[in-house]
Amino acid sequence: MAKKVVIDLMTEDATRKAKARTIAVNEATGLKSADYAGERGNMLEVIAESIDAVRVVDKIKKEAKLQEAKLIRVVDQN
């Protein structure tokens, strides 16, 4: 069963958002999608068979320098 992870990146900086997306994609196994959401596109939604959401957020904070990024939700997808 796939999981949907939603992360608030707390930025509108296109370069940092792209870096965060790359990190999430590289950490996911069985990736189905990785898209921006929200009115300003500052939410990252990743759907994958397996993903460690906490690890992804930690890496985004460090590597994409998005210290304010936070995990919003993790839900099972059918």
Buried (B, 14 or more C-beta within 10 A) or exposed (E): EBBBBBBBBEBEBEEBBEBBBBBBBEBBEEBEEBEBEEEEBBBBBBBBEEBBBEEBBBBBBEEBEBEEBEBBEBEEEE
